[in-house]
Amino acid sequence: MLDEDQRRQKAAKIIRVLLHYLGREDLDGLTVADIGCSAGFIADELATAGATTLGLDIDVPGLGKAAERFGARVQFVCATGDALPLADGSVDVLVLNHIYEHVVDPDAVLDELHRVLAPTGVVYLGLGNRLGVVEPHYRLPFLSYLPGPLADRYVRASGRAEHYHERFRTRRGLRRMLRGFTVWDYTLPVIKDPARFSNTDVVSPRVASLPTAAF
């Protein structure tokens, strides 16, 4: 999860999507907050792209290590996603990249994002779907389909973990969660043009050239 090259590749994708949506060449003049910033690699790339950047997480030791490396460019703050120490309407761009499945109340987190987001702001959300065949954290088929007790047994039997804590939602559940926002889904554009959106690590140009109906 904390592989630096992979995280920076993910950051490049996030930045390309944001720049495309915003119609900008860089993030100069924007305040950006990376919620669940972990080791700070994505926050560092956002700062390098010109943003005034905040990195927020609950992992105090991890934040300390991130601050040692990137503190000159990024302000790191310990906070939970449902109680951000930010003023109403103060953030131009919020990044919540594959975080919602880890929190107790994702609806409360989205409400908090809505509170701190500027009136013309944008939220980048990386969202996993409960009905994805291979669960992304443990790489086990159909794991996220199962109720909690069965999912615990599955990860335990695989030797990957003692408990399965992640809780994904279906597409319908995600739409309910995002009901307070206008949604632009970049899934197909990113698949169809992986070079433009720094997604060649996931989708090869050959696959991207297939007809859209194939997806």
CORDABEL-V636490 format. One record per residue. N is the residue number from 1. RES is the residue in one letter. PHI is phi as a letter, one per 30 degrees, with the letter a starting at -180 (none if undefined). Layout:
n: <N | N>
res: <RES | RES>
phi: <PHI | PHI>
//
This chain:
n: <1 | 2 | 3 | 4 | 5 | 6 | 7 | 8 | 9 | 10 | 11 | 12 | 13 | 14 | 15 | 16 | 17 | 18 | 19 | 20 | 21 | 22 | 23 | 24 | 25 | 26 | 27 | 28 | 29 | 30 | 31 | 32 | 33 | 34 | 35 | 36 | 37 | 38 | 39 | 40 | 41 | 42 | 43 | 44 | 45 | 46 | 47 | 48 | 49 | 50 | 51 | 52 | 53 | 54 | 55 | 56 | 57 | 58 | 59 | 60 | 61 | 62 | 63 | 64 | 65 | 66 | 67 | 68 | 69 | 70 | 71 | 72 | 73 | 74 | 75 | 76 | 77 | 78 | 79 | 80 | 81 | 82 | 83 | 84 | 85 | 86 | 87 | 88 | 89 | 90 | 91 | 92 | 93 | 94 | 95 | 96 | 97 | 98 | 99 | 100 | 101 | 102 | 103 | 104 | 105 | 106 | 107 | 108 | 109 | 110 | 111 | 112 | 113 | 114 | 115 | 116 | 117 | 118 | 119 | 120 | 121 | 122 | 123 | 124 | 125 | 126 | 127 | 128 | 129 | 130 | 131 | 132 | 133 | 134 | 135 | 136 | 137 | 138 | 139 | 140 | 141 | 142 | 143 | 144 | 145 | 146 | 147 | 148 | 149 | 150 | 151 | 152 | 153 | 154 | 155 | 156 | 157 | 158 | 159 | 160 | 161 | 162 | 163 | 164 | 165 | 166 | 167 | 168 | 169 | 170 | 171 | 172 | 173 | 174 | 175 | 176 | 177 | 178 | 179 | 180 | 181 | 182 | 183 | 184 | 185 | 186 | 187 | 188 | 189 | 190 | 191 | 192 | 193 | 194 | 195 | 196 | 197 | 198 | 199 | 200 | 201 | 202 | 203 | 204 | 205 | 206 | 207 | 208 | 209 | 210 | 211 | 212 | 213 | 214 | 215>
res: <M | L | D | E | D | Q | R | R | Q | K | A | A | K | I | I | R | V | L | L | H | Y | L | G | R | E | D | L | D | G | L | T | V | A | D | I | G | C | S | A | G | F | I | A | D | E | L | A | T | A | G | A | T | T | L | G | L | D | I | D | V | P | G | L | G | K | A | A | E | R | F | G | A | R | V | Q | F | V | C | A | T | G | D | A | L | P | L | A | D | G | S | V | D | V | L | V | L | N | H | I | Y | E | H | V | V | D | P | D | A | V | L | D | E | L | H | R | V | L | A | P | T | G | V | V | Y | L | G | L | G | N | R | L | G | V | V | E | P | H | Y | R | L | P | F | L | S | Y | L | P | G | P | L | A | D | R | Y | V | R | A | S | G | R | A | E | H | Y | H | E | R | F | R | T | R | R | G | L | R | R | M | L | R | G | F | T | V | W | D | Y | T | L | P | V | I | K | D | P | A | R | F | S | N | T | D | V | V | S | P | R | V | A | S | L | P | T | A | A | F>
phi: <none | c | d | d | d | d | d | d | d | d | d | d | d | e | d | d | d | d | d | d | d | d | i | b | c | a | c | e | i | c | c | b | b | c | d | i | d | h | d | j | d | d | e | d | d | d | d | d | d | j | d | d | c | c | c | c | a | c | d | d | e | d | d | d | d | d | d | d | d | b | d | d | c | b | c | c | b | d | a | c | d | c | b | d | d | b | d | e | i | c | c | d | b | c | c | b | c | h | c | e | d | c | c | d | b | d | d | d | d | d | d | d | d | d | d | d | d | d | e | c | d | b | c | c | b | c | b | d | c | e | c | d | d | c | d | d | d | c | h | c | d | i | e | d | d | d | d | e | d | d | d | d | d | d | d | d | d | d | i | d | a | d | b | c | c | d | b | d | c | d | e | d | d | d | d | d | d | c | d | d | b | d | c | c | c | c | e | d | e | d | d | d | b | d | d | d | c | h | c | d | d | c | b | d | e | d | d | d | d | d | e | e | e | d | c>
//
